[in-house]
Each structure stands twice: as C-alpha cells, then as structure tokens.
C-alpha cells in the first residue's frame, strides 16, 4: 500500500475524536478537502484493523454514485487499498469491505433500507439536503460517532441547532486548507470575491464568495427558479420535444436533458450528467439511452467540433443559436412555464435549488445569474430557446408545439 499523505482537515478530525466529541460537523467552502479528508479518516481506521462499520449517506442514491463512490474508489486505487464489493452496482445499497471493515453507501431516497441497520459510525454528506428525521434515525442506531459535512448555503437548517450540544465539534475549512487544489478551480472560486477587478469582469458575487469561498453561513437570496416541483416520472400523455446538451470534460460534466410538454407545462428528465466523456463516449451514451437518430438535440454552439463529430455519426444534433443577452432570454422562457422535474433528475434538482442571481458588494441582487450550478440548466436553455422561443431576429421556432 502506498503512503497516505493526510490533509490538515484530517488532522483536525482526528483531534476532535481524541477530544471526545461524538459528532464532528465539517462546515466550509467549496473544495476545502472535506470529503477527501473524511474518507482518509475512515480508511485509516480500517487499515489499522479497527473493524468498523461505516454508513455513508446522501439525499439521493444517484448523487452517491456520481460523487462519493467515485471519490472512494479513486482514493483506494491511488493508495493501492484493496476493496471488495459485496453487492452489485445496481443495488440501492452499495457495500464494500476494506481490511475487515464495512463501508455501506445509501441514498436516502431508499431510506427504508436503513431501517433497523446499526453501525459504529455514520457520515451524512451534504447534510443541508437532508431532513433531521434521518439524522435522528441514524444517531439512535450508532455505537461510536458521526460526521456531517456541508457548504452553509442557507442560514436556516436544523444542523445549526447542533451548536447547542456539548458533544458536537464544528470544524471550519476553506480552499486554503487544500494544498492539492488545482489552480483552475482555485481561480474560479476566487473569481467570486467582490473585488473591483472581479466586479468589472462580472464574476463577483458576495453570496457565492461567503459560502463557497469563506464557508460562512449565509442567507440564500435571488433564486432564479421557483416555478418547479418533483414528479415520479414523465406522464405517458406528455409530448416529447427534444434534448438539450451541454458539453464538459475534466471539471464540468456533460449533460443531456429531455424536454416534454403537456397542458402548457414543461416536463424535464435528466439523462446524462458525467465528467470525462469524449464525443465517442457521448455517442455510446446516446445508443444506450436509445436516443432516436431523428430526434432533435440542441447543444452549446461554442463546441462546433463536438457537434460536427456527433452529427457525422448520424445524430440530429445542432448548435443552439445565441444572441445578445441569450442567457437571460432563455431563463425568461423557462420562468414563463410551470416546470416538473423527474425525481431521478437529482443533479438538475440540485442546480435548480442553488442557481441564483448575482449580488453586488453590498448585497443587492442584479439581473445576471452566477455562472455556477448551471450545467443542466444550460442544456434546458438550449432546447427551450430553440423550440419555445419567439425572438424573430434569432429565427426561433414558435410555441405552436405547446398548442398555445
């Protein structure tokens, strides 16, 4: 096994346990090494032969698979740690063994799987997405302790009540605690700081800087979308319109979102949300999803080579036209309809909850959305603009598709 180089946040976690705290809350900014450090904490216990059972949960199973499980496997591969999966990847519970210790991953959308389960430790990732009843259920069946982590993107949540307990330790961290953070990501977070230079560039946002830069508890203001809810599935009667596609690779995901309409309302289904996809990988995803060769796909026009390569493979993909103020125009179209999101569209749901307008240095909302939490939303804009828009100078198709 390769030597594990621990983080400063790991050291603080170990010290909190030594000091006798039962619950350790990691509150902090984006990319502060919270998740990586917590995995180090549990894996080093397992490798030391403690034979612990750890229950790791997040609000959605799909979020577990696209974030925590990937980090867990990446860390184990990096340090040559042997892991033994105990169940099939398609199961709701994901169980892994490390040196006699069990790591169990659960999404709280399958909370019934947790009923009656006991553990030595539990860890709730992104606890601000989770209701207190789940914390209470886990705590009463836990022998040793718990770890919670979160970005404090709202100032009203039950987790802040834990400050009243003497057995709870809050550990605050920011990107400055992460010595391994790539410069590109560090610069992105620093771009939110309301300096004169960032204000002139249009990237400054006081809320984003306070929460994701400094890790401070802050009230969410200026949500872009409030006209949406969660549904089980797309109704059979809904009419399929097409797909929106946003491209990503290393730091950002590639997304594919399907649009349906019924009764003058929009229905959305997230189909792809993955990093590291090449164009050929995207084509394979299309095939697995049974995307029709004639079904319309509208994608980010800043990726003409990707669009051309996919098109040459027989798919009806085209660039979404962009004009002046196209972002706000697309947002205005979406805000004009009641929207329904399938419950499996968990990444889209997360973006809709966090996507917001910028604030100036004194906290006033301005009519420009923050360029974050928008990979699914950009895909939605592309298909909405091309199929539902009405600006004649951009030659958009009108709303006849909706029967209005």
Secondary structure, 3 states (H helix, E strand, C coil): CCCCCCCHHHHHHHHHHHCCCCEEEEEECCCCCHHHHHHHHHHHHHHCCCCCEEEEEECCHHHHHHHHHHHHHHHHHHCCCCCEECCCCCCCCEEEEECCEEEEEEEHHHHHHHCCCCEEEEEECCHHHCCHHHHHHHHCCEEEEEEEEECCCCCCCHHHHHHHCCCEEEEEECHHHCCCCCHHHHHHHHCCCCCHHHHHHCCCCHHHHHHHHCCCCCCCCCECCCCEEEECCCCCCCEEEEEEEECCCCCCCEEEEEEEEECCEEEEEEEEEECCCCHHHHHHHHHHHCCCCCCCEEECCCCHHHHHHHHHCCCCEEECCCCCCHHHHHHHHHHCCCEEEECCCHHHHHHHHHCEEEECCCCCEEEEECCCCCHHHHHHHHHHHHHHCCCHHHCCCCHHHHCC
